[in-house]
Amino acid sequence: MRVLMFGWEFPPHIAGGLGTACYGIVKGLAYNGVDTIFVMPSATGDEDSSVARIVNASDVPVTVREDVDIENFLDKIKFVHVGTNMVPYLDPEEFHDMVEEERRRQVKDFRIQYGQKFKFSGKYGSNLMEEVARYAMVGGTIAMQHKDEFDVIHAHDWLTYYAGVAAKEMTGKPLVVHMHATSFDRGSADNIDTRVYAIEKNGMEAADKVITVSDLTRNIVISKYGIDPAKVVTVHNAVDFSGRDNLQVERGVKDKVVTFLGRITFQKGPEYFIEAAAKVLKRTSDVRFVMAGSGDMMNRAIRHVARLGISDRFHFTGFLRGTEVQKMFALSDVYVMPSVSEPFGISPLEAMRSNVPSVISRQSGAAEVLRYAFKVDFWDVDAMADQIYGLLQYPALAHFASEHGFEEVNALKWNNAAAKIKEVYESVVNK
């Protein structure tokens, strides 16, 4: 079995859980005898090429075969102009003329850019939508170039869905899309990015199968996007145990350490962690709270801590990566994931792998598979504070949670998850 896979990031250059998951999946697929061509917008050459053949989209000029007409190519890849054709007060004939003019403009622009390379940042900046659209164009080119080298296409999250659709349109190969997080996870139900939602919905409708990281996400995909339940399959995430070592770190303080590690955004529930910290500190003083990460709510979180008067017991580390994350877990006595909406959540698995007892929100996919993590509703800061306090004050309870938690996550291997993904591949290829 051979797969053409579209991702957005790959270790060691990652900004969150998506890159970690992609790496675990690719390694697991290799273990299960699946060869992967992994395409990413901007590769630097230091990615782990032992588990996949890395293709840097920034090195690939947009071209088409001699037998493919450029207008047909643009039509097949469903190139999306970044902007909108929705102009008010146009009658149907005027609207048709405007859309046709826009189509001709895109063809003209494409002819000018034909044979050129796009330099992707591979980041999540202000021109993200433009990069997503261009990635689709390059994705169509790469799929044609490697048409005889893969059996199935796999696209991760909305950023790569159009590239996956383009690859399917240009080659006729089956497409599997992987939903790691929905628009409803990134924002409130009445405040989603409609552009992203449209890409997600179109990508899942075009796919032969949709993989979700939890039943929680599967239910959202079916109910909020109207996707046929028969083609939506849950494959839970896992944790990578390879290269695990017990880091010995020296503490600068004798206090216990409670850690939040993740993006400091609404989805991750940082304010609930801060509120719970304040309640714990009213009951004991020999504890420090750490918020490791960065995000759009960072300044708000800092002000929140100051208002509660717990600044002397609260620390912000900024974004951590690689061994820094491992060291943070090694320093921690309790890990907390208070997410408002978490499709899965790999971080508590990594914490439990490091023998750190964890408190996680019931509104997470990880709650479906972790029996020995303490679970709480994200909004119930009193219960969250009670669970943190109990793990800090009762060593026998903490030991029980860490010992059984380690054994539990040790069974959640990427090799097993990848075996299920391979079955999904086989179902669409054989069909």
C-alpha positions as CSV (number, residue, x, y, z in Angstrom):
1,M,0.0,0.0,0.0
2,R,1.3,3.5,-0.9
3,V,-0.2,6.8,0.1
4,L,0.3,10.4,-1.0
5,M,-0.2,12.5,2.2
6,F,-0.7,16.2,2.5
7,G,0.2,17.9,5.8
8,W,1.1,21.3,6.9
9,E,3.9,20.7,9.4
10,F,6.2,17.8,10.4
11,P,8.7,17.5,13.2
12,P,11.0,19.1,14.2
13,H,9.1,22.1,13.0
14,I,5.7,22.0,14.7
15,A,3.3,24.5,16.1
16,G,0.9,22.1,17.8
17,G,-0.6,18.7,18.0
18,L,-1.2,18.3,14.2
19,G,2.5,17.9,13.4
20,T,3.0,15.5,16.2
21,A,0.0,13.4,15.1
22,C,1.2,13.3,11.5
23,Y,4.6,12.1,12.5
24,G,3.1,9.3,14.7
25,I,0.7,8.2,11.9
26,V,3.5,8.1,9.3
27,K,5.8,6.1,11.6
28,G,2.9,3.7,12.4
29,L,2.1,3.3,8.7
30,A,5.7,2.5,8.0
31,Y,5.5,-0.2,10.7
32,N,2.4,-1.6,9.0
33,G,4.1,-1.8,5.5
34,V,2.6,1.4,4.1
35,D,5.0,3.7,2.0
36,T,4.3,7.4,2.4
37,I,5.0,10.4,0.2
38,F,4.5,13.3,2.7
39,V,4.0,16.7,1.1
40,M,4.3,19.9,3.2
41,P,4.3,23.5,2.2
42,S,7.8,24.4,3.3
43,A,10.3,21.7,4.2
44,T,13.8,22.6,5.5
45,G,15.6,19.3,4.9
46,D,16.0,18.2,8.5
47,E,12.7,16.3,8.6
48,D,12.8,12.6,9.4
49,S,13.0,11.1,5.9
50,S,13.5,7.6,7.3
51,V,9.8,7.1,7.8
52,A,8.5,9.0,4.7
53,R,9.6,10.6,1.5
54,I,9.3,14.3,2.1
55,V,8.2,16.5,-0.8
56,N,8.7,20.3,-0.3
57,A,5.8,22.0,-2.2
58,S,7.9,25.2,-2.3
59,D,10.3,23.4,-4.7
60,V,7.6,22.3,-7.1
61,P,6.7,24.6,-10.0
62,V,3.0,24.6,-11.0
63,T,2.7,22.8,-14.3
64,V,0.3,20.5,-16.1
65,R,0.8,17.6,-18.5
66,E,0.8,18.4,-22.2
67,D,-2.6,16.6,-22.6
68,V,-4.2,18.7,-19.9
69,D,-5.7,22.1,-20.8
70,I,-5.0,24.9,-18.3
71,E,-8.6,25.9,-18.0
72,N,-9.6,22.3,-17.4
73,F,-6.8,22.0,-14.8
74,L,-8.1,25.1,-12.9
75,D,-11.6,23.7,-13.1
76,K,-10.6,20.4,-11.7
77,I,-8.6,21.7,-8.8
78,K,-11.5,24.1,-7.8
79,F,-9.0,26.9,-7.4
80,V,-10.4,29.4,-4.8
81,H,-9.8,33.0,-5.3
82,V,-9.1,34.6,-1.9
83,G,-12.0,37.1,-1.6
84,T,-15.6,36.9,-2.4
85,N,-17.9,37.0,-5.5
86,M,-20.9,38.0,-3.3
87,V,-21.6,41.5,-4.4
88,P,-25.1,43.0,-3.4
89,Y,-27.7,44.3,-5.8
90,L,-26.7,42.4,-8.9
91,D,-29.2,40.7,-11.0
92,P,-28.5,37.1,-12.2
93,E,-27.2,38.1,-15.6
94,E,-24.8,40.7,-14.1
95,F,-23.6,38.2,-11.5
96,H,-23.0,35.6,-14.2
97,D,-20.9,38.1,-16.2
98,M,-18.9,39.1,-13.1
99,V,-18.2,35.4,-12.2
100,E,-17.1,34.7,-15.8
101,E,-14.8,37.7,-15.8
102,E,-13.3,36.5,-12.5
103,R,-12.7,33.1,-14.1
104,R,-10.9,34.6,-17.1
105,R,-8.8,36.7,-14.7
106,Q,-7.7,33.6,-12.8
107,V,-6.8,31.8,-16.0
108,K,-4.8,34.8,-17.1
109,D,-3.0,35.1,-13.8
110,F,-2.3,31.4,-13.9
111,R,-0.8,31.6,-17.3
112,I,1.5,34.4,-16.1
113,Q,2.5,32.3,-13.0
114,Y,2.7,29.0,-15.0
115,G,6.0,27.2,-14.4
116,Q,6.8,29.3,-11.3
117,K,7.3,28.1,-7.8
118,F,5.3,29.4,-4.8
119,K,7.4,30.1,-1.7
120,F,5.2,28.9,1.1
121,S,5.8,30.0,4.6
122,G,4.1,26.9,6.1
123,K,2.9,29.1,8.9
124,Y,-0.5,30.3,10.1
125,G,-0.2,34.0,9.1
126,S,-2.5,36.6,7.7
127,N,-2.1,35.2,4.1
128,L,-3.1,31.7,5.2
129,M,-6.1,31.4,2.8
130,E,-4.0,32.4,-0.1
131,E,-1.4,29.7,0.8
132,V,-4.2,27.1,1.1
133,A,-5.4,28.0,-2.4
134,R,-2.0,27.9,-3.9
135,Y,-1.2,24.7,-2.1
136,A,-4.1,23.1,-4.0
137,M,-2.6,24.1,-7.3
138,V,0.8,22.6,-6.4
139,G,-1.0,19.6,-4.9
140,G,-2.6,18.9,-8.3
141,T,0.8,19.1,-10.0
142,I,2.5,16.8,-7.4
143,A,-0.3,14.2,-7.8
144,M,0.2,14.1,-11.5
145,Q,3.9,13.9,-11.3
146,H,3.7,10.9,-8.9
147,K,0.5,9.3,-10.2
148,D,2.0,5.9,-10.5
149,E,3.6,6.0,-7.1
150,F,0.6,6.0,-4.8
151,D,-2.8,4.2,-4.3
152,V,-4.6,6.6,-2.1
153,I,-4.5,10.2,-1.0
154,H,-4.7,11.3,2.6
155,A,-5.2,15.0,3.6
156,H,-4.9,16.3,7.1
157,D,-7.2,19.1,8.4
158,W,-8.8,21.9,6.3
159,L,-5.5,23.5,5.4
160,T,-4.8,20.6,3.0
161,Y,-8.3,19.5,2.0
162,Y,-8.2,21.5,-1.3
163,A,-4.8,20.0,-2.1
164,G,-6.3,16.5,-1.5
165,V,-9.3,17.3,-3.7
166,A,-7.1,18.6,-6.4
167,A,-5.0,15.4,-6.3
168,K,-8.2,13.3,-6.5
169,E,-9.5,15.3,-9.4
170,M,-6.3,15.1,-11.4
171,T,-5.6,11.4,-10.8
172,G,-8.9,9.7,-10.0
173,K,-7.3,8.1,-6.9
174,P,-9.5,7.7,-3.8
175,L,-9.3,10.4,-1.1
176,V,-9.3,10.1,2.7
177,V,-9.5,13.3,4.7
178,H,-8.5,13.5,8.4
179,M,-10.5,15.8,10.7
180,H,-8.2,16.7,13.7
181,A,-10.3,19.7,14.7
182,T,-13.5,21.3,13.4
183,S,-14.5,25.0,13.1
184,F,-16.7,24.4,16.1
185,D,-13.7,23.4,18.2
186,R,-11.8,26.6,17.3
187,G,-14.6,29.0,18.0
188,S,-18.1,29.1,19.6
189,A,-21.0,27.7,17.6
190,D,-22.3,31.1,16.6
191,N,-18.8,32.5,15.8
192,I,-17.1,30.2,13.3
193,D,-15.0,31.2,10.3
194,T,-17.4,30.5,7.5
195,R,-14.6,30.3,4.9
196,V,-12.9,27.5,6.9
197,Y,-16.2,25.7,7.4
198,A,-16.9,25.7,3.7
199,I,-13.5,24.2,2.9
200,E,-14.0,21.5,5.6
201,K,-17.5,20.7,4.3
202,N,-16.4,20.6,0.6
203,G,-13.4,18.4,1.5
204,M,-15.4,15.9,3.5
205,E,-18.1,15.7,0.8
206,A,-15.4,15.1,-1.9
207,A,-13.7,12.4,0.2
208,D,-14.3,8.7,0.0
209,K,-13.8,8.3,3.7
210,V,-13.4,10.8,6.6
211,I,-11.3,9.9,9.6
212,T,-12.1,11.6,12.9
213,V,-9.9,11.6,16.0
214,S,-12.7,10.9,18.4
215,D,-16.4,10.0,18.5
216,L,-17.0,13.5,19.8
217,T,-15.6,14.9,16.6
218,R,-17.4,12.2,14.5
219,N,-20.7,13.4,16.0
220,I,-19.9,17.0,15.1
221,V,-19.0,16.0,11.5
222,I,-22.3,14.2,11.0
223,S,-24.6,16.7,12.8
224,K,-22.9,20.1,11.9
225,Y,-21.6,19.3,8.4
226,G,-24.2,16.8,7.2
227,I,-21.7,14.1,6.2
228,D,-23.0,10.6,5.6
229,P,-22.3,8.6,8.9
230,A,-21.4,5.5,6.7
231,K,-18.2,7.1,5.5
232,V,-17.0,8.6,8.9
233,V,-14.6,6.5,10.9
234,T,-13.1,7.2,14.3
235,V,-9.4,6.4,14.8
236,H,-8.2,7.7,18.2
237,N,-4.8,9.3,18.5
238,A,-2.0,7.7,20.3
239,V,1.4,8.6,21.8
240,D,4.9,7.9,20.7
241,F,7.0,5.9,23.2
242,S,10.1,5.6,21.1
243,G,13.1,7.4,22.5
244,R,11.4,7.8,25.9
245,D,13.9,8.5,28.6
246,N,13.4,9.5,32.2
247,L,14.9,13.0,32.2
248,Q,16.5,14.1,35.4
249,V,15.8,17.7,36.0
250,E,16.8,19.9,39.0
251,R,14.1,21.9,40.5
252,G,14.8,25.5,41.6
253,V,11.9,25.3,44.1
254,K,10.6,22.8,46.6
255,D,7.0,23.6,45.7
256,K,4.7,21.2,43.8
257,V,4.1,22.1,40.1
258,V,0.8,22.1,38.3
259,T,1.1,22.5,34.5
260,F,-1.1,23.7,31.6
261,L,0.6,23.1,28.3
262,G,-1.0,24.2,25.0
263,R,-2.1,27.1,23.0
264,I,-3.5,29.9,25.1
265,T,-6.7,30.3,23.2
266,F,-10.4,30.1,24.0
267,Q,-10.6,26.4,22.9
268,K,-8.0,25.3,25.5
269,G,-9.8,26.9,28.5
270,P,-6.8,28.8,30.1
271,E,-9.1,31.0,32.2
272,Y,-10.7,28.0,33.9
273,F,-7.2,26.8,34.8
274,I,-6.4,30.2,36.3
275,E,-9.6,30.2,38.3
276,A,-8.9,26.7,39.6
277,A,-5.4,27.7,40.5
278,A,-6.7,30.6,42.6
279,K,-9.0,28.2,44.5
280,V,-6.2,25.7,45.2
281,L,-3.9,28.5,46.4
282,K,-6.5,29.4,49.0
283,R,-6.1,25.9,50.5
284,T,-2.3,25.5,50.2
285,S,0.6,27.7,49.4
286,D,3.4,25.2,48.6
287,V,2.4,24.9,44.9
288,R,3.2,26.8,41.7
289,F,1.2,26.9,38.5
290,V,2.8,27.0,35.1
291,M,1.1,28.0,31.8
292,A,3.3,26.8,29.0
293,G,2.4,28.0,25.5
294,S,1.4,31.0,23.5
295,G,-1.7,32.3,21.8
296,D,-4.1,35.2,21.3
297,M,-5.3,35.1,25.0
298,M,-1.8,35.4,26.5
299,N,-2.1,39.0,27.6
300,R,-5.6,38.4,28.9
301,A,-4.4,35.5,30.9
302,I,-1.6,37.5,32.4
303,R,-4.0,40.3,33.5
304,H,-6.4,37.6,34.9
305,V,-3.6,36.2,37.1
306,A,-2.8,39.7,38.3
307,R,-6.4,40.5,39.1
308,L,-6.6,37.4,41.3
309,G,-3.5,38.3,43.1
310,I,-1.6,35.0,42.4
311,S,1.2,36.4,40.2
312,D,3.9,35.2,42.7
313,R,2.7,31.6,42.3
314,F,2.0,31.6,38.6
315,H,4.5,31.4,35.7
316,F,4.3,31.8,32.0
317,T,7.0,30.0,29.9
318,G,6.0,30.9,26.4
319,F,5.9,28.3,23.6
320,L,7.8,25.1,24.3
321,R,9.0,22.5,21.9
322,G,10.9,19.2,21.7
323,T,12.9,18.4,24.8
324,E,11.6,21.6,26.5
325,V,8.2,19.9,26.7
326,Q,9.7,16.7,28.1
327,K,11.5,18.7,30.7
328,M,8.3,20.5,31.7
329,F,6.5,17.2,32.2
330,A,9.5,16.0,34.2
331,L,9.1,19.0,36.5
332,S,5.4,18.6,36.9
333,D,3.4,16.9,39.7
334,V,0.0,17.4,38.0
335,Y,-1.0,18.1,34.4
336,V,-4.3,19.8,33.6
337,M,-6.1,20.0,30.2
338,P,-9.3,22.1,30.8
339,S,-10.3,22.4,27.1
340,V,-13.7,23.8,26.2
341,S,-13.7,21.7,23.1
342,E,-10.9,19.2,22.4
343,P,-11.2,16.9,19.4
344,F,-8.7,14.6,21.1
345,G,-5.8,16.1,23.0
346,I,-2.4,14.3,22.8
347,S,-0.8,16.3,25.6
348,P,-2.4,14.3,28.5
349,L,-1.1,11.1,26.9
350,E,2.4,12.6,26.8
351,A,2.0,13.7,30.5
352,M,0.9,10.3,31.6
353,R,3.7,8.7,29.6
354,S,6.0,10.8,31.9
355,N,4.2,9.4,35.0
356,V,2.4,12.7,35.6
357,P,-1.2,12.3,36.9
358,S,-3.6,14.3,34.7
359,V,-6.9,16.1,35.0
360,I,-8.8,16.5,31.7
361,S,-12.1,18.0,30.6
362,R,-14.9,15.7,29.8
363,Q,-15.3,17.7,26.6
364,S,-12.3,16.0,25.0
365,G,-11.8,13.1,22.8
366,A,-9.1,11.8,25.1
367,A,-11.7,11.3,27.8
368,E,-13.1,8.5,25.6
369,V,-10.0,6.4,25.9
370,L,-8.4,7.4,29.3
371,R,-9.8,5.6,32.3
372,Y,-7.1,6.7,34.7
373,A,-7.2,10.4,34.0
374,F,-9.3,12.5,36.3
375,K,-12.2,14.0,34.4
376,V,-14.1,17.2,35.0
377,D,-16.4,19.5,33.1
378,F,-14.3,22.4,31.9
379,W,-16.6,25.0,33.5
380,D,-16.6,23.3,36.9
381,V,-13.6,25.1,38.4
382,D,-14.5,24.0,42.0
383,A,-14.3,20.3,41.0
384,M,-11.1,21.0,39.0
385,A,-9.6,22.6,42.0
386,D,-10.6,19.7,44.2
387,Q,-9.0,17.1,41.9
388,I,-5.8,19.1,41.6
389,Y,-5.7,19.6,45.4
390,G,-6.3,15.9,46.0
391,L,-3.5,14.8,43.7
392,L,-1.1,17.3,45.4
393,Q,-2.0,16.4,49.0
394,Y,-2.5,12.6,48.8
395,P,0.7,10.8,47.5
396,A,-1.1,7.4,47.3
397,L,-3.7,8.8,45.0
398,A,-1.1,10.5,42.8
399,H,1.0,7.3,42.7
400,F,-2.1,5.2,41.7
401,A,-3.0,7.6,38.9
402,S,0.6,7.8,37.5
403,E,1.3,4.1,37.7
404,H,-2.0,3.0,36.0
405,G,-2.0,6.0,33.7
406,F,1.4,5.0,32.4
407,E,0.3,1.4,31.7
408,E,-2.8,2.7,30.0
409,V,-1.1,5.1,27.5
410,N,1.6,2.5,26.9
411,A,-1.2,0.5,25.1
412,L,-2.2,3.5,22.9
413,K,0.4,3.1,20.2
414,W,0.6,4.8,16.9
415,N,1.3,1.4,15.3
416,N,-2.2,0.2,16.3
417,A,-3.9,3.5,15.2
418,A,-2.0,3.3,11.8
419,A,-3.3,-0.3,11.3
420,K,-6.8,1.0,11.5
421,I,-6.0,3.8,9.1
422,K,-4.5,1.2,6.7
423,E,-7.8,-0.7,6.8
424,V,-9.6,2.6,5.8
425,Y,-7.2,2.9,2.9
426,E,-7.9,-0.7,1.8
427,S,-11.6,-0.1,2.0
428,V,-11.5,2.8,-0.5
429,V,-8.9,1.3,-2.8
430,N,-10.8,-2.0,-3.1
431,K,-14.1,-0.2,-3.7
